[in-house]
């Protein structure tokens, strides 16, 4: 579906948490924390890139910037050439922390290119399936890309050469809480520690827990603790980030909270919940759980209660 082509667009792409314990390379959750990318077309072929916020000092300010690379890939898929443009990035998602910062950049870049080409979905918003196919190809793993594109809780898969996804709303009684450390972790390093084969019993265990996870997130939060058990990836990554796995173990065994490694780490995600009503950081139940988290983390971790993001990537401020 095509619409008039704007000359400027602003895109917001959310942070994400992938795996969610047992759902390795499959399950993901969109979080209410966003990177923002403003793109304006130029009258020449020049490119300017400005960045502020998280990781701004460590990214290239030229055509190697990930948003620019994603925009170029999208244009090439559409049979067009990337035009000259001014790109301004406001980064709020921490880099190399297991929160999908690269997926946010890739999805944001493709969504920006789609908007500038006048490509929209059936509802007049972003063409989400088109964005998803390209983004998952670039990222290689769909578990962070899917929630960034579609929002909510996502189950990603591949079928007949295409990426598939099911996006489901998150039970309002659940409040994700991030424990973000001051150090970073390379996804490649964390992934490199995983074994080439896994035990059949462990695979069966995770299949059951991943199914339980979907039920827990989408209507039965009382099952979150049991649903977040993993046997396929978290323990293998311990040598690369001992404090992360120690914190997950401590929160689970001593505070009885459903804690997992967020993505490839080193951030820890805790899925706090209430027994009745929508989760609110100011409610007594949530305050009690966050207090337990703070006591276990100490001063080396930033604690960030966030709601799930229901919408995914947005192009909310197009300019003609």
Beta strands, then each sheet from edge to edge (+ up, - down):
strand 1: 8-18
strand 2: 27-41
strand 3: 47-53
strand 4: 85-91
strand 5: 153-159
strand 6: 162-168
strand 7: 174-181
strand 8: 259-261
strand 9: 268-273
strand 10: 301-306
sheet 1: 1+ 2- 4+ 3+
sheet 2: 1+ 2- 5+ 6-
sheet 3: 8+ 9- 7+ 10-
end
